[in-house]
Each structure stands twice: as C-alpha cells, then as structure tokens.
C-alpha cells in the first residue's frame, strides 16, 4: 500500500490549496497506468485530499498534517511520515475550472 500512496502524495505537496471547497477544481494525474482524480481542501492546519482511482472506483481520503499523513485508501487505513513522500515527475492537470 505504501508503494501506491507515497508517490501520489509527492504530487500533492506542490498542489496549491484554496480556503473553500467550492473554489477547488478537480485535479487528475496518471501514475503507473492508473488515473486518479482528486480535490484538495484545507481544514484548519490540515490539507484533506479526497479522490478516486478512476478505473476501479476505489476512493481515498488523506489528511496531510505537519509531519504525518493519515487516511484511508479503499477500506484500508494508512498512516506514514510526510518525509517518506516522494514527488511525481509529471504535474497534475485540471479537469475543469470555473
């Protein structure tokens, strides 16, 4: 599971975050043949990344804190240090914007 989620989070570290969920445009990226769509919102000091793997429909929700990432991928709980996150090589693309 760590091999799946750690590279994905590297992308999120560079994603700009807006204060309101209504202002966030869905983003999408491809990694190792899978396409993911997600939104990023801020709740207090925590970024919340919610999305889905498009082919399987497997949802994920990640809460990115100052030093740790916690959340769920499908029905599996995940938790790991933020320092373990590695950036992806390609930037995210916007699906739609207002």
Secondary structure, 3 states (H helix, E strand, C coil): CHHHHHHHHHHHCCCCCCCCHHHCCCEEEEECCEEEEEEEEEECCEEEEEEEECCCCEEEEEEECCCEEEEEECCEEEEEEHHHCCCCCCCCEECCCC
